Each structure stands twice: as structure tokens, then as C-alpha cells.
Amino acid sequence: MEQHVEAKSEVSQVQKPISKTKFKHYKKLDTEIKVHEIAAAPDYLPLNSTEFIQHFTNMITANEEYDLFEYHKNYIKVMGYANRGLLETCLDYFTQKNENLIVATTPLHHTSWRDGIEKFVKHENIHIIDVNDSLNGLEKFPNIDKCDLVIITHQFGQDFDLNGLDEFKKKTGAIVMEDRVQGGTQEIKFSSPLADITLYSMAMDKRPIALGGAFLYMRKENKEIAEAIIKMIASYPPEPIRKRFIDLLKKIPTYLLYNKKRVTYIFLKTIQMLKLNLLDFTNTYRKKNPGFERNNFTLKPSKGLMKSMSQHYYDYRNMENLYEEKHMLFRSYLSDDIIRRFFPWYRDAGLTPYNTIYVDEKFVKKFLKFMNRSYVCIIWNPTYKMFNFDYPGKEKHQKFHDGIIYLPCLATMSHEEIRYLADRITKFDAIVSK
Ligand SMILES: Cc1ncc(COP(=O)(O)O)c(C=O)c1O
């Protein structure tokens, strides 16, 4: 069997730390702002046209069998068809061992994780960990003595501060599983020594990107769990080539609209000319976007997808540099006070394509209208979902959930556009602070 490409290159690749302030091309400008429109969508697909085409050709050229796993010194890497599929496989494994699985978890997750947890775990066994007011650290653990699994979803391109997890883990002996799709740098595999299983996605707008696929890391102490999970994935039906082909085709319109500035510009001008509501359009497009569609995900990845994943595993480095660089520039145009109120979680840099802002619930409608009038593409919280059952302290998390808005993604924005966006936010703040 062909050993996965990453296993060979991992040794030879020098693990370069990400530079903290890379303002190579960007010097802070203090001239008058020249642009008054932003040709950028709230998402970005981090790949060029050649890479896009290569994902198609990989379906034909991938002949070898790829292993679904790699054994490393301290961890095992397991490849899957989708992050949500890996999550459900893990939960399936844990609930087969213990049908009364007790879980402690952060309050907000990607829709697929919220649904997966609710599908496998009885709601009376799901205990919520409270987060701090800056929305970047754990604040209070549930008062329980028994817990099988801690599930953490990191947000906004950085890792949660796992305050208190050490004690809780010691007390309960729980396994810690984390969704790091929107977490911190992948130069480290786990967000903390406390994490046992870490999940990533290589889907459409992810870091790294293979237009599909996902992987997880499992500590070698949990080798038995990793082996059971590998067996389960190997027993799933393989992703049909036809499905991979159609899924890739469906991503083309989004690729053009999100990545090609000329296409985005023409689209925005058309919306303006026809006096259409941009906000309605972006929200509907995101909800119904055929490129994001994910129905059957308990599949074994096809050879083409495995080839794409192994080719692009290291791409996260360039992406992290790009996201970080642009975030730092954006941040440099915002006052400390605005950062504290609108981006309370900011610590160092945001390593996610989603340029997320938090707006107090009483100003959310006003903010959406304000940005819509300026023809800035924004979306009201498309990702993070609350659990469907009630629990003490839910109102605080609801408020947090309701205030999350995606701004245009900085990755494709010019320096002037970034300045203009920062200026819009500063203007909005001045209006509501009056
Ligand atoms: C934070 C987070 N977790 C999980 C997922 C699910 O990833 P996948 O599409 O590979 O199932 C996503 C995808 O958008 C995500 O943003």
C-alpha cells in the first residue's frame, strides 16, 4: 500500500514558526480613503485556478490505494471524508461502549457538531461549560463528578484558553475532543497537552483545503480508539467518483464569486443597479449554496480525494500567513476600544477566513442595515449554533450567538478596502455611541 505522502515530507519539512508581524507589502496608510466599495465576499476558498482543476484531474490520476492512517511518534493521524463524519464516527464508537455517555461541552458549535452531539448523547447528559465574557476562555465547569467526554469547539481562528480543564479532567477522567477547524495554528497538532483527539476539515473554505475531506489526530495513548475508528471508516461505502465530480462542479460558481474580484465586483454593481437587497442575497446564497451541501457523509474517501488531501496538507502555512497578515493590518486601523467591544476575543491574530465581528444584540439590526446600505457583503451568524434544549445560563450564550456577524473576508481584500471596512465600523460605532 502507498504510504500517505505527508508521512515522508513531514520529516523533511522545517517547522517554520509563523511570523508575528509581516507587514511586507503593507504599511499603514494615513492618506484619505480612496475606495468606497469592497469587492469581497464573507468567505474565501484558499486555492488558485490550477489547484482547482487539479482536484478534478486527481480523480483520474489517483490509482494507488492510500492508507487511511499514519502512525507518528506521539499521535496517529486518521483521514476521513468529512469532519462531521469523523465526529459522528467517534461518537458512534463512544456510545457503543457506553450508551449513557456523559459530555461536558462549550456552548456553541458548528451546526453539524451541535446536531451530531444531540443525535448521540441524551440531552440530560450534555452539560455546558460556561465561557468568559471575552468569549475566548473557559470560565466555569459543570458541577459533576462523572464525565466521559469533553467537547470543545474553538472559534475565530484561535484556541480557547482552557482554564480549569486540567482539574476537571483529573477529577472526571474525561477524554478531551476538540474541533480545531477554526482554532489556532496547525503548527501544533493539539491546542493543548490536555486535548486527546483533535479534528480538522479540508472542505471548501478551510485551512488546509482539498475541496473535501478531513483528518483527526489521536494521541498514541488512545491507539485502541484510533484503530477502532480506522476500522469503522474502512467499512463505510467509498465515495463514488461521480459524487466527487458533481460536488466539485457545484463549487465552481462559488469559487468565481468568492475568489475572483472582477466577478464579485460585477455582481455587486448589478445588485446596486437593480436596487436589490444585498443582505437577503448573501444570506440566501450561503444557506442554499450547492458547494456547501453535505448530505451523505459516512463515506470512505475516494482515491482522488485522498490524493488531493495528501497534496495540500501543508498549504495551511501559506494560509495562516495570509490570514494573519491581513488581520493585523485590519486591526491596526481600529481603536483599542472598538477592538475590545466588537472583537472581544482578539488575542494575537485570527487564523480563519471568516472575518467575524460581535455586535451587541440591541444594535444588530442597525448594523446589518448600515452595512447593507454601504453594499458591504455580510452574513448574520451562519456557523455557530446553540443546543436545542434549555439549561441554566443559556441567555448569556444566546446573546453571544445572536451578535455574531461575518464581515467580508480580508484574504482577497486590498489595503484600501481593509481601511474602508475599518472606517465603516468606526463610523457605525460613532453613530450608536451618540
Ligand atoms: C468550526 C467547524 N467545524 C466543523 C465543520 C464541518 O466540517 P466538514 O464540512 O468537513 O464536515 C465546519 C465546516 O464548515 C466548521 O466551520
Ligand as a Chemical Component Dictionary entry (heavy atoms), coordinates in Angstrom:
data_LIG
# 
_chem_comp.id                   LIG 
_chem_comp.type                 NON-POLYMER 
_chem_comp.pdbx_formal_charge   0 
_chem_comp.three_letter_code    LIG 
# 
loop_
_chem_comp_atom.comp_id 
_chem_comp_atom.atom_id 
_chem_comp_atom.alt_atom_id 
_chem_comp_atom.type_symbol 
_chem_comp_atom.charge 
_chem_comp_atom.model_Cartn_x 
_chem_comp_atom.model_Cartn_y 
_chem_comp_atom.model_Cartn_z 
_chem_comp_atom.pdbx_ordinal 
LIG C1 C1 C 0 -15.974 25.003 13.016 1  
LIG C2 C2 C 0 -16.383 23.932 12.042 2  
LIG N1 N1 N 0 -16.483 22.666 12.470 3  
LIG C3 C3 C 0 -16.840 21.669 11.647 4  
LIG C4 C4 C 0 -17.133 21.899 10.321 5  
LIG C5 C5 C 0 -17.569 20.749 9.439  6  
LIG O1 O1 O 0 -16.591 20.421 8.513  7  
LIG P1 P1 P 0 -16.933 19.427 7.298  8  
LIG O2 O2 O 0 -17.637 20.246 6.271  9  
LIG O3 O3 O 0 -15.619 18.861 6.844  10 
LIG O4 O4 O 0 -17.822 18.365 7.862  11 
LIG C6 C6 C 0 -17.057 23.194 9.820  12 
LIG C7 C7 C 0 -17.397 23.455 8.409  13 
LIG O5 O5 O 0 -17.806 24.485 7.976  14 
LIG C8 C8 C 0 -16.677 24.250 10.704 15 
LIG O6 O6 O 0 -16.585 25.529 10.284 16 
# 
loop_
_chem_comp_bond.comp_id 
_chem_comp_bond.atom_id_1 
_chem_comp_bond.atom_id_2 
_chem_comp_bond.value_order 
_chem_comp_bond.pdbx_ordinal 
LIG C1 C2 SING 1  
LIG C2 N1 SING 2  
LIG C2 C8 DOUB 3  
LIG N1 C3 DOUB 4  
LIG C3 C4 SING 5  
LIG C4 C5 SING 6  
LIG C4 C6 DOUB 7  
LIG C5 O1 SING 8  
LIG O1 P1 SING 9  
LIG P1 O2 DOUB 10 
LIG P1 O3 SING 11 
LIG P1 O4 SING 12 
LIG C6 C7 SING 13 
LIG C6 C8 SING 14 
LIG C7 O5 DOUB 15 
LIG C8 O6 SING 16 
# 
